[in-house]
């Protein structure tokens, strides 16, 4: 396992993004709108875990033996960490 870090810069960051959230990217997607779930999901890859957030930049740690950095123009998304963000009705 070769963990490396990449810095991703954005114009604006979703306020709910937190350290330990998981970053995904979708490459070579359609620019015309809509979402073809079978095609787009096949082009979606897990990048890694957010290790820091500074302004409009995030640092993501990933295993470069399992995935590559996102190509320019990729759609970046994230999912909340299931071990940290658990809640239930009391």
Secondary structure, DSSP 8 states (H G I E B T S, - for coil): --EEEEEEE-S---TT--TT-EEEEE-S--SSS---HHHHHHTEEEEEEEEEEETTEEEEEEETTT-----TT-EEEEE--TTTS-----
